[in-house]
Amino acid sequence: MSARTKDSRWAYWICMVTSFLVPFMISSLNLAIPAIGLQFQGSQYQLNWVVASFLLVTGSFLLPMGKLADLTGRVRIFKIGLALFFAGSLLCVAAPSIHWLIAFRTLQGFGASMIFSTSMALLTALVPPQERGKTLGINVGIVYFAYSSGPVLGGVLCSCFGWKGIFLFLAALALLVLIAAFLRLQGPWIRPQVTQMDLKGSLLCTVGLILLLYGSSSLSLSNLYWVVTLMGLVILAAFVVQEGREAAPILPITLFTQNRVFAFSNLSSVINYSSIFAMPFLLSLYLQTVRSVPLKSAGLILLVQPVVMAVLSPVVGRLSDRIEPRILSSLGMAVNTLGLLLFAFLGMDSSLPLILANLAFIGLGYALFSAPNTNAIMGSVDRTQYGVASSTMGTARVVGQALSMAIVSLITTRFVGPWKIGTPGYSSHFLLGMKACFIVFTILNFIGVFASLARGARQELSLVEG
């Protein structure tokens, strides 16, 4: 076996293990939030920001980091991102207050933005086009294995070491990957002809997304956040205008105006995450507050969806190498539409086996959508744009997640009103709000089916690196 083949395999597994880090952190950290609140005596708003600060920073810096990686080297930015994620994880263990914990979480998020904007580009460049779907399917499977193992392994870590055990585990795993990356990961990355950073576009993009995500996540607090959200949208509109004039934009607008597959695949991603991401949050509250299902049992029920996705994603990824991604992704969104509609009819005494079956059904739909959609996006651009495509895809995901939670916040706040968990009227009011959320999500996903179909046939680009 040649040294180059060994390094390629090392690079392959480095990217795969890195894909485990963040989804595991997201799914396991939910278990640690009560313990963090008890230790630091934090308010609910502060506890929300322990989670939201990471998402906000990651989403806001993805595009600038993707461009920077294309200009200075994807491997270099990937390594820096790993180092920052490791440092942030270790500092979270030593956080003296909840304010410092939130600050260290933003450092984690900044590192994650570098990782997200490069890892998919590195992974895509490692494999030939005819094997891309299989590889991306395995990658998606690892992501959902991380989501499904988070509640189990995270529970063990919390039991043995407290909430800091999760961050210790993340720091240790990140350090191992970082060492492997410095020893083995030397390429590949492409240096494009244009070698200047779009500073104005980067600023507009970052500020616009921060305002949009921050405002939309807090809309239920006061009217001020509607103004913040509107400002974010205005700045993002200015960003689009700026990018159309820029010689070396961080997001080439032509990718959307001249690349139908890329544009509609990313739109489908935003819609999909907008309609699916908040589902476990709603069902967790439904199971524990409306149905009085014990915490451990509720966690096991919610494991069904990510387990099905983890098992099926590699299979669907291989199928997307032979079947048009738009067909598989559109079928997946259609399956999700039906599944979300069925959840809109949940009641006080709905059958738990039927809930399990519907979660597995939605897991099938998500698996049909995710890997083929990623394959379509990465296969619609040439190799010099893998970094931009990867970071755009990550930004679409984060924006969709934020919109999903914004929808839930607006609707459940209106229906639940002053009722609190544990009071006699909470369950019935929450149930009505949850049904309204699922109706909105069903409509969104139904629209997404047509957005997915509108992308047209896949455009394979097989440019030689040079």
C-alpha positions in Angstrom: 0.0 0.0 0.0 1.5 3.4 -1.0 2.0 6.2 1.5 -0.5 8.3 -0.5 -3.2 5.6 -0.2 -2.5 5.3 3.5 -2.8 9.1 4.0 -6.0 9.1 2.0 -7.5 6.5 4.2 -6.4 8.4 7.3 -8.0 11.5 5.8 -11.2 9.6 5.2 -11.4 8.4 8.7 -10.4 11.7 10.2 -13.3 13.4 8.4 -15.7 10.6 9.4 -14.8 10.8 13.1 -15.0 14.6 13.0 -18.6 14.2 11.7 -19.4 12.4 15.0 -18.3 15.3 17.3 -20.9 18.0 16.9 -24.1 15.9 16.6 -23.1 13.8 19.6 -22.5 17.1 21.5 -25.9 18.4 20.5 -27.9 15.3 21.5 -26.0 14.6 24.7 -25.9 18.1 26.0 -29.7 18.2 26.4 -29.3 15.7 29.3 -26.8 18.0 31.0 -28.8 21.3 30.9 -30.6 20.6 34.3 -27.4 19.9 36.1 -25.7 23.0 34.6 -28.7 25.1 35.8 -28.5 23.6 39.3 -24.7 24.3 39.6 -24.7 27.8 38.2 -28.3 28.8 39.3 -28.9 30.0 35.7 -32.2 31.4 34.4 -34.1 29.5 31.7 -33.0 32.2 29.2 -29.3 31.6 30.1 -29.7 27.9 29.9 -31.2 28.3 26.4 -28.2 30.3 25.4 -25.9 27.5 26.5 -27.3 25.7 23.5 -28.1 28.6 21.2 -24.8 30.4 21.4 -23.1 27.5 19.7 -25.7 27.3 16.9 -25.6 31.1 16.4 -21.9 31.4 16.0 -21.5 28.3 13.9 -24.2 29.4 11.4 -23.0 33.0 11.2 -19.4 32.2 10.3 -19.8 29.2 8.0 -19.7 31.1 4.7 -16.7 33.4 5.5 -14.8 30.3 6.8 -15.6 28.4 3.6 -14.2 31.2 1.5 -11.2 31.6 3.7 -10.6 27.8 3.4 -10.7 27.9 -0.4 -8.2 30.8 -0.4 -5.7 29.7 2.2 -6.1 25.9 2.3 -8.9 23.7 3.5 -6.6 21.4 5.5 -5.2 24.4 7.4 -8.6 25.8 8.3 -9.8 22.3 9.3 -6.9 21.9 11.7 -7.4 25.3 13.2 -11.1 24.6 13.7 -10.3 21.3 15.4 -7.9 23.1 17.7 -10.4 25.7 18.7 -13.1 23.1 19.2 -10.8 21.2 21.5 -9.8 24.3 23.4 -13.5 25.4 23.7 -14.5 21.9 25.0 -11.7 21.9 27.6 -12.5 25.4 28.8 -16.2 24.5 29.2 -15.0 22.0 31.8 -13.3 24.8 33.8 -16.0 27.4 33.3 -16.4 29.3 36.7 -19.9 30.7 35.8 -22.7 30.2 33.3 -21.6 33.4 31.5 -18.1 32.0 31.0 -19.7 28.7 29.9 -21.7 30.5 27.2 -18.5 32.4 26.1 -16.6 29.1 25.8 -19.5 27.6 23.8 -19.1 30.4 21.3 -15.5 29.4 20.9 -16.6 25.9 20.3 -19.0 27.2 17.7 -16.4 29.3 15.9 -14.2 26.2 15.7 -17.1 24.2 14.4 -17.8 26.7 11.7 -14.3 26.0 10.4 -14.8 22.2 10.6 -18.2 22.3 8.9 -17.0 24.5 6.1 -14.1 22.2 5.2 -14.8 18.6 6.3 -17.4 17.9 3.6 -15.2 19.5 0.9 -12.3 17.4 2.0 -14.4 14.2 2.1 -15.9 14.9 -1.3 -12.5 15.5 -2.9 -11.2 12.2 -1.5 -13.6 10.0 -3.5 -14.4 9.7 -7.3 -17.8 11.0 -8.4 -19.2 7.5 -8.9 -18.6 6.7 -5.2 -19.6 10.0 -3.8 -23.2 9.0 -2.8 -21.9 5.9 -1.0 -19.4 7.9 1.0 -21.8 10.7 1.8 -24.3 8.1 2.8 -21.8 6.6 5.3 -21.1 10.1 6.6 -24.8 10.8 7.1 -25.1 7.4 8.9 -22.3 8.4 11.3 -24.0 11.7 12.0 -27.2 10.0 13.0 -25.3 7.3 14.9 -23.9 10.2 16.9 -27.4 11.7 17.4 -28.8 8.3 18.6 -25.8 7.5 20.8 -25.8 10.9 22.5 -28.6 10.3 25.0 -27.2 6.8 25.9 -23.4 7.6 26.2 -24.2 11.2 27.4 -26.3 9.7 30.2 -23.4 7.4 31.3 -20.9 10.3 31.2 -23.2 12.5 33.3 -23.8 9.7 35.8 -20.1 9.1 36.2 -18.5 12.5 35.9 -21.4 15.0 36.0 -22.2 17.4 33.1 -18.5 18.1 32.7 -18.0 14.5 31.6 -19.5 15.3 28.2 -17.1 18.1 27.5 -14.2 16.0 28.7 -15.1 13.3 26.3 -15.5 15.8 23.5 -12.1 17.4 24.3 -10.4 14.0 24.4 -11.9 12.8 21.1 -11.1 16.2 19.4 -7.5 16.0 20.6 -7.0 12.5 19.1 -8.5 13.7 15.8 -6.3 16.8 15.9 -3.1 14.8 16.5 -4.0 12.4 13.6 -4.8 15.4 11.3 -1.4 17.0 12.0 0.4 13.8 11.4 -1.5 12.5 8.4 -3.8 15.1 6.8 -1.8 16.9 4.1 -4.5 17.5 1.4 -6.3 17.8 -0.9 -7.3 21.4 -1.4 -7.5 23.7 -4.4 -6.1 27.2 -4.7 -8.5 29.1 -7.0 -7.3 31.8 -9.4 -8.8 34.6 -7.3 -6.9 35.1 -4.1 -8.5 37.9 -2.2 -11.0 37.8 0.7 -14.4 39.5 0.4 -14.3 41.4 3.6 -17.4 43.5 3.0 -19.5 40.5 2.1 -18.1 38.5 5.0 -19.1 41.3 7.4 -22.6 41.7 5.9 -23.2 37.9 6.0 -22.0 37.4 9.5 -23.8 40.4 11.0 -27.0 39.7 9.0 -27.1 36.0 10.1 -26.4 36.9 13.8 -29.2 39.4 13.9 -31.6 37.0 12.0 -30.9 34.0 14.1 -30.7 35.9 17.4 -33.9 37.8 16.7 -35.9 34.8 15.4 -34.9 32.7 18.4 -36.3 35.4 20.8 -39.4 36.6 19.0 -41.7 35.6 21.9 -39.9 37.9 24.4 -40.7 41.4 23.0 -41.4 43.3 19.8 -37.8 44.5 19.9 -36.7 41.1 18.5 -39.0 41.5 15.5 -37.0 44.7 14.7 -33.7 42.8 15.2 -35.0 40.0 12.8 -36.1 42.6 10.2 -32.7 44.3 10.4 -31.0 40.9 9.8 -33.1 40.4 6.7 -32.3 43.8 5.4 -28.6 43.3 5.9 -28.8 39.9 4.2 -30.5 41.5 1.3 -27.6 44.0 1.1 -25.3 41.1 1.3 -26.9 39.5 -1.8 -26.6 42.8 -3.7 -22.9 43.1 -2.6 -22.1 39.6 -3.7 -23.5 40.3 -7.2 -21.0 43.1 -7.6 -18.0 41.5 -5.9 -15.2 40.1 -8.0 -14.4 37.4 -5.5 -17.5 36.9 -3.4 -17.8 34.5 -0.4 -21.0 33.3 -2.0 -21.1 33.5 -5.8 -24.7 34.5 -6.6 -24.3 32.7 -9.9 -24.4 29.4 -8.0 -28.0 30.2 -7.4 -28.9 32.1 -10.5 -27.2 29.8 -13.0 -27.1 26.5 -11.1 -30.6 25.2 -10.7 -29.6 22.0 -9.0 -27.5 23.9 -6.4 -30.2 26.5 -5.7 -33.2 24.2 -5.3 -31.2 21.6 -3.4 -30.2 24.2 -0.8 -33.8 25.6 -0.7 -35.0 22.0 -0.1 -32.5 21.7 2.8 -33.8 24.9 4.5 -37.4 23.7 4.2 -36.6 20.2 5.4 -34.8 21.4 8.5 -37.4 24.0 9.1 -40.1 21.4 9.2 -38.3 18.5 10.9 -35.7 19.8 13.4 -38.1 20.8 16.2 -40.1 17.6 16.1 -38.0 15.8 18.8 -38.4 18.9 21.0 -42.2 18.8 20.7 -42.5 15.1 21.1 -40.3 15.1 24.2 -42.6 17.6 25.9 -45.7 15.7 24.6 -44.5 12.4 25.9 -43.3 13.7 29.3 -45.9 16.3 30.1 -49.1 15.2 28.2 -48.6 11.4 28.4 -46.5 11.3 31.7 -44.0 8.9 30.0 -40.8 8.5 32.2 -37.7 10.4 31.0 -35.7 7.2 30.1 -38.7 5.7 28.2 -39.3 9.0 26.3 -35.6 9.0 25.3 -35.8 5.4 24.0 -38.9 6.3 22.0 -37.2 9.3 20.4 -34.2 7.1 19.5 -36.2 5.3 16.9 -35.9 8.1 14.2 -32.1 8.6 14.3 -31.4 4.9 14.5 -33.5 4.3 11.4 -31.7 7.2 9.6 -28.3 5.8 10.7 -29.1 2.4 9.3 -30.6 3.4 6.1 -28.5 6.5 5.1 -25.5 4.5 3.7 -27.9 2.3 1.6 -29.7 5.4 0.2 -26.4 7.1 -0.4 -25.4 4.2 -2.7 -28.7 4.4 -4.4 -28.2 8.1 -5.2 -25.1 7.1 -7.3 -27.5 5.3 -9.6 -30.9 7.0 -9.2 -31.4 10.8 -9.6 -31.0 12.5 -6.2 -34.1 14.7 -6.9 -36.2 11.5 -7.1 -35.0 10.1 -3.9 -35.0 13.4 -2.0 -38.5 14.3 -3.2 -39.8 10.9 -2.2 -38.2 11.4 1.2 -39.9 14.8 1.6 -43.2 13.3 0.6 -42.8 10.6 3.2 -42.0 13.2 5.8 -45.1 15.2 4.8 -47.3 12.3 5.6 -45.5 11.5 8.8 -45.8 15.1 10.0 -49.5 15.2 9.1 -50.1 12.0 11.2 -48.5 13.7 14.2 -50.9 16.6 13.9 -53.7 14.2 15.0 -51.9 13.2 18.3 -54.2 13.2 21.3 -54.2 12.6 25.0 -54.3 8.8 24.6 -52.7 8.2 21.2 -51.1 4.7 20.8 -47.4 4.7 21.7 -46.7 1.8 19.2 -48.2 4.0 16.5 -45.9 6.9 17.5 -42.9 4.6 17.3 -44.0 3.4 13.9 -44.5 7.0 12.6 -41.0 8.0 14.0 -39.5 5.1 12.0 -41.5 6.2 9.0 -40.1 9.7 9.3 -36.7 8.3 9.8 -37.1 6.5 6.4 -38.1 9.8 4.8 -35.2 11.7 6.3 -32.8 9.1 5.1 -34.2 9.2 1.6 -33.8 13.0 1.6 -30.5 13.7 3.3 -27.7 11.8 1.5 -29.1 12.2 -2.0 -29.6 15.9 -1.4 -26.0 16.3 -0.2 -24.9 14.3 -3.2 -26.8 16.6 -5.5 -25.3 19.8 -4.0 -21.7 18.6 -4.0 -22.0 17.1 -7.4 -23.4 20.3 -9.0 -20.2 22.4 -8.5 -16.6 22.0 -9.6 -13.8 21.1 -7.2 -12.6 24.6 -6.6 -16.0 25.4 -5.1 -16.3 22.5 -2.7 -15.6 24.7 0.3 -18.3 27.2 -0.7 -20.8 24.5 -1.4 -20.0 22.7 1.9 -20.4 25.9 3.9 -23.5 27.0 2.0 -25.1 23.6 2.8 -24.1 24.0 6.5 -25.6 27.5 6.6 -28.8 26.3 5.0 -29.1 23.6 7.7 -28.5 26.0 10.6 -30.9 28.6 9.2 -33.5 25.9 8.8 -33.0 24.7 12.4 -33.4 28.3 13.7 -36.6 28.8 11.7 -38.0 25.5 13.0 -37.5 26.6 16.6 -38.8 30.1 15.9 -42.0 28.6 14.5 -42.4 26.5 17.7 -41.7 29.5 19.9 -44.3 31.7 18.2 -47.1 29.0 18.1 -46.7 27.3 21.5 -46.3 30.7 23.3 -49.6 31.8 21.8 -51.5 28.6 22.7 -49.9 27.9 26.1 -49.9 31.5 27.3 -49.5 31.8 31.1 -49.8 28.0 31.7 -46.7 26.4 33.1 -45.5 22.7 33.1 -47.2 20.9 36.0 -50.3 23.1 36.1 -53.6 21.5 35.3 -54.2 23.4 32.1 -50.8 23.1 30.6 -51.2 19.7 28.9 -54.3 20.6 26.9 -53.0 24.0 25.8 -49.7 22.6 24.8 -51.3 19.8 22.9 -53.3 22.3 20.8 -50.1 24.3 20.1 -48.2 21.2 19.2 -50.9 20.2 16.7 -50.8 23.7 15.1 -47.0 23.4 14.8 -47.3 20.0 13.0 -49.9 21.4 10.6 -47.5 24.3 9.7 -44.6 21.8 9.4 -46.7 19.6 7.1 -47.5 22.5 4.8 -43.8 23.5 4.7 -42.7 20.0 3.8 -45.4 19.7 1.2 -44.0 22.9 -0.5 -40.6 21.4 -0.1 -41.5 18.4 -2.3 -42.1 20.7 -5.3 -38.9 22.7 -4.5 -37.0 19.4 -4.5 -38.5 18.3 -7.8 -37.8 21.7 -9.4 -34.1 21.2 -9.1 -34.0 19.2 -12.3 -31.4 16.5 -13.3 -28.0 16.2 -11.6 -25.1 18.1 -13.1 -21.9 16.0 -12.6 -18.7 18.0 -12.9 -15.5 16.0 -13.2 -12.8 18.6 -13.2 -9.3 17.6 -12.7 -7.4 19.3 -9.8 -4.6 21.4 -10.9 
